[in-house]
Amino acid sequence: MATALPDALVLQPVLPTWLLVVAGILLLGFTGWRLVAERRSRRLAAAWGRRLAMAVLLLVIAVRPSVTGGSAEASVAQLNVFFVVDTTSSIAAEDWGDGRPRLEGVRADIAAVTEQLAGARFSLISFDSTAVLRTPLTDDAAAVVTAAEVMNQEITYYSSGSSITEADDLLVERLAAARETDPDRANVVYYLGDGEQTADEAPGSFADAAPDVDGGGVLGYGTAEGGRMKVFDGYGDDYSADEYIQDRSQPGEPDAVSVIDEEALRTIATQLGVPYTHRSADQPVAPAVADARDGAVASDATRAESLTDLYWIAALPLFLLALIDVALVARALGEVRPPRRGRPGTPGGLPPAPTTPRRARP
């Protein structure tokens, strides 16, 4: 448990305090005693002096001194970032940038957010007819970006309507697990979708997730004019069909057009307690992650507090002293040579074997 001291110094011991006190008394007592006992030998006194200094530095590292109010990078490192991505057929609508699928914008924004929040932990959840945890919380941002790159829309032939809140239960579960595992880290959620509800029932709510959400945003993709969606048969971009999804509810079955529903997206943002941002290809994603990047995201006085560790200052001289001590011990061992074995009867060798005198013949 962290202990605050004056001047914004915080101690975060790696072991219980009583155990560190006992270990400190034993280490310092033994090395101090040996230093006094060997004071008449300059070489031995210097060796035990180094070991006493190493014991002090080791104890400093063990109490993990830190200072509050660290840099933005230190704050970012205290974040869990959850991406919740809509992978229904509408995410393939071709109204992103110069007629590209919305999914390309989603992939690009996930890569940009992971870069902006380098040092955080990331998780990727996608949903269409069901919600799927594609990547659990990990420090490996590249793994999340790769998972997003290979993520495709749902297979068109299996599409039967989906809800924009399909991932609410899974998100609640993963947020609770993250909070239980490490309550000092803030949870940031980014919902990426177009808000188009294709299920017959009304959307659910993300309100149950809100208590464990400390920041983030809802990012909306698409335009009011909308875009057509290509059929996806599950074989990948190189082998997928070139025809477009058709609206069979209209006379003549024209190509279906998906339009963004910003009202639905703003409702999700309100439920999660985060801002809504409409995304377009000509705008950077940085403003949408400014709070998390600059350290403004915090759930309470202890959650996601920005701390800068100082233990490395003691680790550097400890490493150098240990290196010197190992080198000197190795040299001393090299000077210890076993006596050479000579021939029997020679100086430095083994004595000759005793002989038995022979009797004279009668």
C-alpha positions as MATLAB code, in Angstrom:
seq = 'MATALPDALVLQPVLPTWLLVVAGILLLGFTGWRLVAERRSRRLAAAWGRRLAMAVLLLVIAVRPSVTGGSAEASVAQLNVFFVVDTTSSIAAEDWGDGRPRLEGVRADIAAVTEQLAGARFSLISFDSTAVLRTPLTDDAAAVVTAAEVMNQEITYYSSGSSITEADDLLVERLAAARETDPDRANVVYYLGDGEQTADEAPGSFADAAPDVDGGGVLGYGTAEGGRMKVFDGYGDDYSADEYIQDRSQPGEPDAVSVIDEEALRTIATQLGVPYTHRSADQPVAPAVADARDGAVASDATRAESLTDLYWIAALPLFLLALIDVALVARALGEVRPPRRGRPGTPGGLPPAPTTPRRARP';
ca = [
       0.000    0.000    0.000;
       1.344    3.447   -0.895;
       2.379    5.748    1.948;
       2.390    9.508    1.356;
       5.156   11.631    2.851;
       5.687   15.402    2.828;
       6.834   17.163   -0.345;
       4.735   14.831   -2.529;
       6.978   11.812   -1.840;
       5.170    8.480   -1.910;
       6.533    5.121   -0.742;
       5.192    1.945   -2.371;
       6.948   -0.948   -0.575;
       7.233   -4.206   -2.498;
       6.977   -6.143    0.793;
       5.091   -5.564    4.058;
       6.709   -2.791    6.117;
       7.496   -5.047    9.069;
       9.282   -7.511    6.817;
      11.354   -4.738    5.246;
      12.306   -3.460    8.724;
      13.459   -6.926    9.788;
      15.387   -7.449    6.547;
      16.961   -4.008    6.895;
      18.145   -4.670   10.448;
      19.669   -8.010    9.431;
      21.375   -6.711    6.273;
      22.692   -3.484    7.730;
      23.629   -5.110   11.039;
      25.629   -7.920    9.435;
      27.453   -5.777    6.860;
      28.147   -3.069    9.444;
      29.564   -5.628   11.878;
      31.846   -7.117    9.210;
      33.049   -3.651    8.229;
      34.080   -2.957   11.826;
      35.622   -6.414   12.248;
      37.787   -6.026    9.122;
      38.781   -2.381    9.700;
      42.492   -3.272   10.051;
      42.596   -4.619    6.497;
      42.138   -1.887    3.924;
      41.108   -4.355    1.212;
      38.557   -6.227    3.340;
      37.199   -3.032    4.883;
      36.653   -1.568    1.396;
      34.847   -4.761    0.313;
      32.471   -4.706    3.258;
      31.965   -0.968    2.834;
      30.760   -1.611   -0.698;
      28.426   -4.338    0.538;
      27.017   -2.033    3.221;
      26.301    0.580    0.539;
      24.664   -2.112   -1.616;
      22.416   -3.118    1.284;
      21.310    0.496    1.768;
      20.560    0.918   -1.948;
      18.668   -2.380   -2.042;
      16.426   -1.224    0.806;
      15.786    2.087   -0.968;
      14.661    0.185   -4.055;
      12.458   -2.085   -1.937;
      10.443    0.837   -0.536;
       9.879    2.186   -4.120;
      10.032    5.942   -3.582;
       7.941    7.981   -6.032;
       6.780   11.569   -6.450;
       3.275   12.663   -7.356;
       2.309   14.911  -10.212;
       4.366   13.155  -12.843;
       4.390   13.728  -16.581;
       1.595   12.856  -18.985;
       3.417    9.655  -19.911;
       3.372    8.531  -16.287;
      -0.366    9.191  -16.091;
      -1.085    7.397  -19.358;
       0.701    4.336  -18.009;
      -2.052    4.066  -15.383;
      -4.834    3.543  -17.942;
      -6.830    0.561  -19.186;
      -8.178    1.390  -22.652;
     -11.147   -0.583  -24.020;
     -12.107   -0.334  -27.686;
     -15.711   -1.369  -28.413;
     -16.132   -1.672  -32.187;
     -19.276   -2.106  -34.282;
     -18.568   -4.756  -36.936;
     -22.067   -5.030  -38.366;
     -22.485   -4.764  -42.129;
     -23.053   -1.008  -41.902;
     -19.426   -0.465  -40.837;
     -18.511   -1.310  -44.446;
     -20.527    1.633  -45.810;
     -18.355    3.544  -48.282;
     -18.607    7.100  -46.978;
     -15.276    7.442  -45.172;
     -12.880    9.867  -46.837;
     -12.858    9.387  -50.591;
     -15.466    6.652  -50.713;
     -13.635    4.179  -48.500;
     -15.340    1.826  -45.991;
     -15.944    3.190  -42.507;
     -13.983    0.237  -41.137;
     -10.799    1.755  -42.556;
     -11.391    4.837  -40.435;
     -12.006    2.668  -37.377;
      -8.740    0.784  -37.910;
      -6.785    4.002  -38.437;
      -8.240    5.583  -35.300;
      -7.437    2.544  -33.145;
      -3.836    2.713  -34.333;
      -3.707    6.457  -33.637;
      -5.218    6.138  -30.153;
      -2.749    3.405  -29.148;
       0.059    5.677  -30.313;
      -1.334    8.668  -28.421;
      -1.741    6.604  -25.235;
       1.514    4.651  -25.456;
       2.209    2.894  -22.165;
      -1.428    2.076  -21.369;
      -3.028   -1.367  -21.507;
      -5.442   -2.053  -24.345;
      -8.331   -4.399  -25.029;
     -10.431   -4.873  -28.163;
     -14.108   -5.887  -28.133;
     -16.155   -6.176  -31.329;
     -19.833   -6.839  -31.798;
     -22.396   -7.586  -34.475;
     -25.027  -10.234  -33.695;
     -22.827  -11.222  -30.726;
     -20.048   -9.522  -28.755;
     -16.537  -10.970  -28.916;
     -13.445  -10.260  -26.822;
     -10.792  -10.154  -29.532;
      -7.917   -9.044  -27.309;
      -7.871   -9.064  -23.492;
      -6.050   -6.284  -21.664;
      -2.426   -6.256  -22.764;
       0.628   -3.993  -22.727;
       1.292   -5.035  -26.326;
      -0.336   -2.236  -28.313;
       0.914   -3.782  -31.561;
      -1.171   -6.905  -30.866;
      -4.328   -4.803  -30.558;
      -3.541   -2.851  -33.734;
      -2.933   -6.117  -35.588;
      -6.217   -7.559  -34.295;
      -7.993   -4.446  -35.569;
      -6.294   -4.730  -38.959;
      -7.586   -8.273  -39.503;
     -11.020   -7.444  -38.120;
     -13.758   -7.506  -40.768;
     -17.458   -6.848  -40.914;
     -19.820   -9.705  -40.172;
     -20.504  -12.219  -42.942;
     -23.377  -10.756  -44.894;
     -25.272  -14.030  -45.331;
     -25.373  -14.521  -41.531;
     -26.581  -11.014  -40.778;
     -29.986  -11.016  -39.114;
     -30.073   -7.643  -37.404;
     -28.088   -6.417  -34.435;
     -28.242   -3.946  -31.601;
     -25.830   -1.049  -31.112;
     -25.649   -2.019  -27.418;
     -24.895   -5.712  -28.012;
     -21.543   -5.384  -26.199;
     -22.922   -3.855  -22.979;
     -22.834   -7.051  -20.878;
     -19.335   -8.033  -22.045;
     -18.032   -4.518  -21.433;
     -19.471   -4.487  -17.909;
     -17.806   -7.838  -17.224;
     -14.373   -6.767  -18.531;
     -14.465   -3.407  -16.726;
     -15.322   -5.084  -13.430;
     -12.534   -7.621  -13.889;
     -10.029   -4.855  -14.642;
     -11.119   -2.871  -11.592;
     -10.829   -5.912   -9.347;
      -7.391   -6.816  -10.691;
      -5.934   -3.330  -10.339;
      -8.212   -0.752   -8.682;
      -5.596    1.994   -9.025;
      -5.840    2.084  -12.827;
      -8.435    4.181  -14.630;
     -10.690    2.569  -17.238;
     -11.071    4.448  -20.529;
     -13.675    3.315  -23.088;
     -13.829    4.237  -26.773;
     -16.971    3.151  -28.598;
     -16.515    3.189  -32.379;
     -19.597    2.810  -34.573;
     -22.272    4.427  -36.722;
     -25.268    4.088  -34.397;
     -27.422    2.231  -36.900;
     -29.816   -0.108  -35.092;
     -30.885   -3.053  -37.281;
     -32.447   -5.279  -34.628;
     -36.232   -5.208  -34.230;
     -36.078   -4.374  -30.525;
     -35.015   -1.019  -29.079;
     -31.356   -0.562  -28.061;
     -30.329   -1.449  -24.545;
     -28.201    0.747  -22.323;
     -24.564    1.072  -21.288;
     -25.603    2.636  -17.985;
     -24.427   -0.411  -16.014;
     -20.899    0.128  -17.339;
     -20.780    3.817  -16.409;
     -19.646    3.417  -12.755;
     -16.419    1.780  -13.937;
     -15.781    4.185  -16.829;
     -13.408    7.045  -15.998;
     -13.134    8.587  -19.441;
     -12.983    7.987  -23.152;
     -15.423    8.846  -25.908;
     -17.930    7.703  -28.495;
     -16.546    8.053  -32.020;
     -19.093    8.207  -34.831;
     -18.471    7.152  -38.437;
     -20.525    7.853  -41.520;
     -22.463   10.672  -43.128;
     -26.058   11.803  -43.417;
     -25.945   10.936  -47.135;
     -24.764    7.457  -46.280;
     -22.916    4.902  -48.338;
     -23.374    1.525  -49.988;
     -21.999   -1.648  -48.401;
     -20.247   -4.451  -50.231;
     -21.200   -8.045  -49.562;
     -18.709   -9.885  -47.339;
     -18.629  -13.664  -47.671;
     -15.876  -14.361  -45.152;
     -13.036  -15.057  -47.577;
     -11.251  -11.729  -47.139;
     -10.895   -8.637  -49.292;
      -9.045  -10.369  -52.130;
     -11.648  -13.058  -52.643;
     -14.836  -11.426  -51.445;
     -17.700  -10.706  -53.832;
     -17.844   -7.315  -55.562;
     -21.604   -6.877  -55.425;
     -23.305   -4.618  -52.919;
     -25.858   -5.497  -50.267;
     -29.353   -4.946  -51.621;
     -32.364   -3.495  -49.851;
     -34.946   -6.185  -50.526;
     -37.646   -4.200  -48.728;
     -37.693   -1.623  -51.548;
     -39.195   -2.068  -55.036;
     -36.544   -3.184  -57.481;
     -34.194   -4.168  -54.624;
     -31.762   -1.241  -54.967;
     -28.382   -1.155  -53.225;
     -28.858   -0.633  -49.510;
     -27.530    2.624  -48.056;
     -26.383    3.050  -44.456;
     -26.507    6.474  -42.788;
     -25.046    7.505  -39.456;
     -27.416    7.861  -36.500;
     -25.750   10.526  -34.378;
     -28.662   10.779  -31.987;
     -28.201    7.128  -31.019;
     -24.459    7.646  -30.622;
     -24.989   10.692  -28.393;
     -27.346    8.582  -26.257;
     -24.597    5.960  -25.797;
     -22.135    8.717  -24.901;
     -24.534   10.027  -22.255;
     -24.996    6.534  -20.812;
     -21.225    6.021  -20.549;
     -20.605    9.555  -19.304;
     -18.155   10.403  -22.094;
     -18.200   12.941  -24.962;
     -19.336   12.211  -28.495;
     -17.133   13.057  -31.503;
     -18.030   12.709  -35.149;
     -15.030   11.394  -37.044;
     -13.950   12.227  -40.569;
     -10.857   11.322  -42.541;
      -9.526   14.898  -42.623;
      -9.507   15.358  -38.835;
      -6.947   13.943  -36.375;
      -8.147   11.777  -33.524;
      -5.901   13.545  -30.987;
      -8.599   15.895  -29.590;
     -10.772   12.899  -28.736;
      -8.050   11.429  -26.513;
      -6.716   14.687  -25.056;
      -8.057   14.104  -21.524;
      -6.577   10.623  -21.257;
      -3.291   11.651  -22.876;
      -2.782   14.744  -20.710;
      -3.533   12.990  -17.433;
      -6.967   14.516  -16.791;
      -8.633   11.092  -16.505;
      -8.963    9.957  -12.893;
     -11.793    8.197  -11.100;
     -11.067    9.381   -7.556;
      -8.235   10.551   -5.326;
      -6.305    7.301   -5.582;
      -7.334    5.909   -8.943;
      -4.923    6.575  -11.790;
      -2.806    8.949   -9.709;
       0.210   10.000  -11.708;
       3.400    8.811   -9.970;
       6.974    8.995  -11.158;
       9.168    6.188   -9.787;
      12.553    7.135   -8.327;
      13.885    3.692   -7.443;
      15.971    3.612  -10.624;
      18.198    6.307   -9.128;
      19.335    3.785   -6.500;
      19.356    0.883   -8.978;
      22.133    2.366  -11.125;
      24.821    2.644   -8.390;
      23.685   -0.711   -6.971;
      24.367   -2.348  -10.321;
      27.810   -0.733  -10.581;
      28.809   -1.734   -7.032;
      27.626   -5.293   -7.598;
      29.608   -5.439  -10.845;
      32.762   -4.237   -9.078;
      32.313   -6.742   -6.259;
      31.805   -9.644   -8.664;
      34.886   -8.659  -10.655;
      37.079   -8.454   -7.533;
      35.826  -11.783   -6.189;
      36.451  -13.420   -9.576;
      40.004  -12.039   -9.653;
      40.668  -13.284   -6.125;
      39.425  -16.755   -7.031;
      41.703  -16.753  -10.060;
      44.694  -16.134   -7.821;
      43.979  -19.244   -5.779;
      45.966  -22.027   -7.535;
      46.119  -25.630   -6.352;
      49.663  -27.062   -5.655;
      51.208  -28.857   -8.614;
      51.676  -32.621   -8.263;
      55.271  -33.757   -8.893;
      56.777  -37.192   -9.360;
      57.058  -39.407   -6.278;
      60.198  -38.686   -4.367;
      60.657  -35.204   -5.837;
      60.249  -31.950   -3.916;
      56.577  -30.921   -3.837;
      55.523  -34.429   -4.915;
      54.342  -37.430   -3.017;
      56.831  -39.346   -0.837;
      58.152  -42.600   -2.276;
      56.316  -45.757   -1.353;
      57.976  -47.784    1.454;
      59.891  -50.861    0.372;
      60.226  -54.160    2.242;
      63.843  -55.398    2.703;
      64.490  -58.774    1.202;
      65.869  -61.579    3.357;
      69.217  -63.123    2.522;
      69.091  -66.720    1.435;
      70.535  -69.191    3.927;
];
